[in-house]
């Protein structure tokens, strides 16, 4: 099937790395593996992170213009070269889809959305226009793919169950599972002691939930007492000074931002991924770490529950409880056998539940369900 792919928040070829970009690329690759011809429809971004109603109105107008341009372009093609399905990834009040519903209706093709979410508290307030537009698109979709239980519960209020499918967050675990544990090389590069347990954090240093997670991480680390540990931080951003002040420098090393291809080696070399995960939709770093056999210590946040299993792939603690975070870290730091057991079960859990085979089956079902009867 010929599929037009669109991500209103961030296109898959955006230069700034993020979990959002990784998932968009994974969806593209998985759809193509199933034999579909998938093309990026547009790089137009509808994202408004400030709650600026004037900006949202301007983006809506620009989106309508872009949709009309696409309609004209597709109609100029022979029918055998036009998209047969429109697929939008990550649709919500801050990034509504102004293109997909309009183009799909004009071409009389199915409209499918993945990782859509509805936050009822945004029905009023600075994002009310984005909320309204996102809600209309979601309600009118032929198939909606929910990636977390939280999203499912919200979507089920407006989407008939026959059009609502579960798509657990996923990744290709192979690059992480086969990454060599070359701890010595990374130790030399970052001034780490290969004989002392390594903690790892992988996240951008930007305002809001990411910085709050770093602050909670710093609070937990401060309660570890005289245990031996080192923390390696992968990530950068405008809040780096705040992060460094929260974490310190004596036992912390900063790797900065890295290419995605470099990350498997860092996960494989580390003993524990620790990340509080404030307001995470789910967090790709959790899946990546587990795929590499690195157990996780994290906050028991609603989104994180979609990708971490307490006692199986890591340890989850009450959100914002620094003492509980320190106790969970201490437990794993003190018990190497437990770390290794959780690492093994984490790798198996991701391969079974969050691998491309399971995702491909759901995506194939979504395409089949959305396709009109001949």
C-alpha positions in Angstrom: 0.0 0.0 0.0 1.2 3.5 -0.7 1.2 5.5 2.5 1.7 9.2 3.2 3.4 9.6 6.5 3.3 12.7 8.7 4.5 13.8 12.1 3.1 17.2 13.1 5.3 17.6 16.2 8.7 16.7 14.6 9.4 15.1 11.2 11.5 12.0 11.2 14.4 13.7 9.5 14.5 16.6 12.0 18.2 17.5 12.9 17.6 17.5 16.7 17.5 13.9 18.2 14.7 12.9 20.5 12.6 10.0 21.5 9.8 11.4 19.3 12.1 11.4 16.3 13.3 7.8 17.0 9.7 6.5 17.2 8.8 8.2 13.9 11.7 6.6 12.2 10.8 3.2 13.8 7.3 3.5 12.5 8.5 4.3 9.0 10.9 1.4 9.0 8.4 -1.1 10.3 5.7 -0.1 7.7 8.3 -0.4 5.0 9.3 -3.8 6.3 5.7 -4.9 5.8 6.1 -4.1 2.1 4.3 -0.7 2.1 5.6 2.2 0.0 5.9 5.0 2.6 6.8 8.6 1.8 7.1 11.6 4.0 4.1 13.8 3.1 5.2 17.0 4.7 7.7 18.6 7.2 5.2 21.2 8.4 5.3 21.4 12.2 2.1 22.4 14.0 3.8 22.3 17.5 3.1 25.1 19.9 4.8 24.6 23.2 3.9 28.0 24.8 0.2 28.0 24.6 0.1 31.0 22.3 -3.4 31.2 20.8 -2.3 33.7 18.1 0.5 31.3 17.0 -1.9 28.4 17.0 -4.3 30.3 14.7 -1.5 31.1 12.4 -0.3 27.5 12.3 -3.9 26.4 11.5 -4.0 28.7 8.5 -0.6 27.6 7.3 -1.7 24.0 7.8 -4.8 24.5 5.6 -2.6 26.0 2.9 -0.1 23.1 3.1 -3.0 20.6 3.0 -4.4 22.3 -0.2 -1.0 22.2 -1.7 -0.6 18.5 -1.1 -4.1 17.8 -2.4 -3.3 19.5 -5.7 0.0 17.7 -5.9 -1.5 14.3 -5.3 -4.4 14.9 -7.7 -1.9 15.8 -10.4 -0.5 12.3 -10.2 -1.9 9.2 -12.0 -4.2 7.4 -9.6 -1.8 4.5 -9.4 0.8 6.9 -7.8 -1.4 8.6 -5.2 -1.4 7.7 -1.5 -3.8 5.0 -0.6 -3.6 5.8 3.2 -2.6 8.7 5.4 -0.7 7.9 8.6 -0.1 10.5 11.3 2.2 10.0 14.2 1.9 11.8 17.5 -1.2 13.9 17.5 -2.3 15.9 20.5 -3.3 19.4 21.7 0.2 20.9 21.3 0.6 19.4 17.8 -2.8 19.0 16.1 -3.0 17.5 12.6 -4.1 20.2 10.2 -3.1 18.1 7.1 -4.2 14.5 7.4 -8.0 14.8 7.8 -8.2 17.4 5.0 -6.0 15.4 2.6 -7.6 12.1 3.4 -11.1 13.4 2.9 -10.1 15.0 -0.5 -8.5 11.8 -1.8 -11.1 9.5 -0.2 -8.5 7.5 1.6 -8.3 6.1 5.1 -6.8 8.2 7.9 -4.8 6.4 10.6 -3.2 8.0 13.7 -0.6 6.5 16.1 0.2 7.9 19.6 -2.8 10.2 19.7 -3.8 11.5 23.1 -6.6 13.5 24.7 -6.1 15.7 27.7 -9.5 16.9 28.8 -8.0 19.6 31.0 -6.9 21.4 27.8 -10.4 21.8 26.6 -10.2 25.3 28.1 -7.2 27.5 28.4 -4.3 28.5 26.1 -4.4 25.3 24.0 -8.1 25.1 23.6 -7.9 25.6 19.8 -5.2 22.9 19.5 -7.3 20.6 21.7 -10.4 21.2 19.6 -8.5 20.5 16.3 -6.8 17.4 17.7 -10.0 16.0 19.1 -11.8 16.4 15.7 -9.0 14.6 13.9 -8.9 11.8 16.4 -12.6 11.3 16.5 -12.7 11.2 12.7 -9.8 8.7 12.2 -10.5 5.3 10.7 -8.0 3.7 13.1 -6.3 5.0 16.2 -3.3 3.3 17.7 -2.8 3.9 21.5 0.7 3.3 22.8 0.0 3.5 26.6 -2.8 2.6 28.9 -3.2 6.3 29.9 -3.8 7.2 26.2 -6.1 4.3 25.7 -8.4 5.4 28.5 -8.7 8.9 27.2 -9.1 7.8 23.5 -11.8 5.3 24.4 -14.1 8.2 25.4 -14.3 9.4 21.8 -13.1 6.5 19.6 -15.3 3.4 19.1 -13.5 0.3 20.4 -13.6 -1.3 16.9 -11.4 1.5 15.6 -9.0 1.6 18.6 -5.9 -0.7 18.8 -3.1 -1.1 21.2 0.4 -0.5 19.9 2.9 -1.0 22.7 6.0 1.3 22.4 8.7 -0.6 20.4 12.2 -0.6 19.0 14.6 -2.8 17.1 16.4 -4.5 20.0 19.2 -6.0 17.9 21.7 -3.1 17.9 21.4 -2.9 21.7 21.4 -6.7 22.4 24.6 -7.2 20.4 26.4 -4.1 21.5 29.8 -5.1 23.0 30.4 -4.3 26.7 33.6 -2.3 25.9 33.7 -0.7 29.3 37.5 0.0 29.2 37.2 2.1 26.1 34.4 4.3 27.5 36.2 4.5 30.9 39.3 6.0 29.1 37.2 8.4 27.1 35.2 9.8 30.1 37.6 9.3 33.0 35.5 6.5 34.6 36.7 3.7 36.9 35.8 0.4 35.2 35.7 -1.4 38.6 33.1 0.9 40.2 29.4 0.5 39.3 28.2 2.7 36.5 24.9 4.5 36.7 23.6 6.0 33.4 21.1 8.8 32.6 20.1 9.6 29.0 18.0 12.7 28.5 18.0 16.1 27.0 18.7 19.0 29.4 15.7 21.2 28.6 13.2 23.1 30.7 10.2 21.4 32.3 9.9 17.7 33.0 13.4 16.8 31.9 15.1 19.3 34.3 12.7 18.2 37.1 13.8 14.6 36.5 17.4 15.7 36.8 16.6 17.5 40.0 14.9 14.4 41.5 17.9 12.3 40.3 20.3 14.6 42.2 18.2 14.4 45.3 18.2 10.6 45.2 22.0 10.4 44.6 22.6 12.6 47.6 21.1 9.9 49.8 23.3 7.0 48.7 25.7 7.6 51.5 29.2 6.1 51.2 28.3 3.5 48.5 30.6 3.4 45.5 29.0 4.6 42.3 29.6 6.8 39.2 27.1 8.5 37.0 27.5 9.0 33.3 25.1 11.5 31.7 24.3 11.4 28.0 22.5 14.6 26.9 22.8 18.3 26.6 20.6 21.4 26.3 19.9 24.9 27.5 19.5 23.8 31.2 23.0 22.2 31.4 24.1 24.6 34.2 21.0 23.7 36.3 21.6 20.0 35.7 25.3 20.2 36.7 24.4 22.2 39.8 21.9 19.4 40.8 24.2 16.5 40.1 27.7 17.9 40.8 30.9 16.8 39.3 32.9 14.7 41.7 31.3 11.3 40.7 29.5 12.5 37.5 30.8 12.5 34.0 29.1 14.3 31.1 29.2 12.8 27.7 27.1 15.5 26.0 24.8 14.8 23.2 25.6 11.7 21.2 24.5 10.2 17.9 21.9 7.5 18.2 24.3 4.9 16.8 26.7 5.6 19.7 24.1 4.8 22.4 24.1 1.0 22.5 27.7 0.9 23.7 26.8 3.2 26.6 23.9 1.1 27.7 25.8 -2.1 27.4 28.7 -0.8 29.5 26.5 0.5 32.3 25.1 -1.3 35.3 21.9 0.6 35.9 19.9 3.2 34.0 18.4 5.6 36.5 15.8 8.1 35.4 12.9 9.5 37.4 10.8 10.0 34.2 8.7 12.9 35.3 5.7 13.2 32.9 7.3 10.8 30.4 4.9 9.6 27.7 6.9 6.3 28.1 10.6 7.1 27.4 12.6 5.3 24.7 15.7 5.3 26.9 14.0 2.7 29.1 13.4 0.4 26.2 17.0 0.9 24.9 18.6 0.2 28.2 16.5 -3.0 28.8 17.3 -4.2 25.3 21.0 -4.0 26.1 20.5 -5.9 29.4 20.8 -2.9 31.6 18.2 -2.8 34.4 16.2 0.3 35.2 15.5 2.4 38.3 12.7 4.9 37.7 9.6 6.7 39.0 6.3 4.8 38.9 4.9 7.3 36.4 1.8 6.4 34.4 3.5 6.5 31.0 6.6 4.6 32.2 4.5 1.7 33.3 4.0 1.0 29.6 7.7 0.0 29.1 9.1 -1.1 32.5 8.0 -4.0 34.6 8.8 -3.7 38.3 10.8 -6.7 39.6 11.2 -8.0 36.0 13.1 -5.4 34.1 13.9 -2.9 36.9 12.7 -1.3 40.0 10.0 1.4 40.1 9.6 3.8 43.0 6.9 6.4 44.1 7.3 9.6 42.0 9.2 12.3 43.8 10.3 10.1 46.7 14.1 10.7 46.9 14.5 8.2 49.7 12.8 5.4 47.7 14.9 6.2 44.7 18.1 6.0 46.7 17.0 2.7 48.4 16.2 1.1 45.0 19.6 2.2 43.7 21.3 1.0 46.8 19.6 -2.4 46.5 21.0 -2.9 43.0 24.4 -1.4 43.8 24.7 -3.8 46.7 23.5 -6.9 44.8 25.4 -7.7 41.6 23.5 -10.9 41.1 20.2 -9.1 41.2 21.4 -6.6 38.7 22.5 -9.3 36.3 19.2 -11.2 36.7 17.1 -8.1 36.1 19.3 -7.3 33.1 18.6 -10.8 31.6 14.9 -10.6 32.2 14.8 -7.0 30.9 16.3 -8.1 27.6 13.9 -11.0 27.2 10.9 -8.7 28.1 11.7 -6.1 25.5 12.3 -8.7 22.8 9.0 -10.4 23.5 6.7 -7.4 24.2 8.4 -4.4 22.5 10.1 -5.8 19.5 9.4 -5.1 15.8 7.6 -8.4 15.2 4.9 -7.5 17.7 4.7 -4.0 16.3 4.5 -5.1 12.7 1.5 -7.4 13.5 -0.4 -4.5 15.0 0.4 -2.1 12.2 -0.6 -4.7 9.6 -3.9 -5.1 11.4 -4.4 -1.3 11.5 -3.8 -1.0 7.8 -6.2 -3.9 7.0 -8.8 -2.5 9.3 -8.6 1.0 7.8 -8.6 -0.2 4.2 -12.0 0.1 2.6 -13.7 -3.0 1.3 -13.1 -3.7 -2.4 
